[in-house]
Amino acid sequence: MDWEEEQVSSPNILRLIYQGRFLHGNVTLGALKLPFGKTTVMHLVARETLPEPNSQGQRNREKTGESNCCVIL
């Protein structure tokens, strides 16, 4: 199904998936420590609710002085 055919009721239901895990609202892209200047693959899906976070796969969430760019095509 193409995005032109699928209607999203609200941008609030759009979720990012990175390395097989949903990114919850409290995780910033900067906290993921993505490699600067490299291509990073993420998936954007429409989903009302998120599964509970898995403590085993939690990323370091300390604040950094980095900034990242996200391009959605």
Secondary structure, 3 states (H helix, E strand, C coil): CCCCCCCCCCHHHEEEEECCEECCCCCCCHHHCCCCCCCCCCEEEECCCCCCCCHHHCCCCCCCCCCCCCCCC
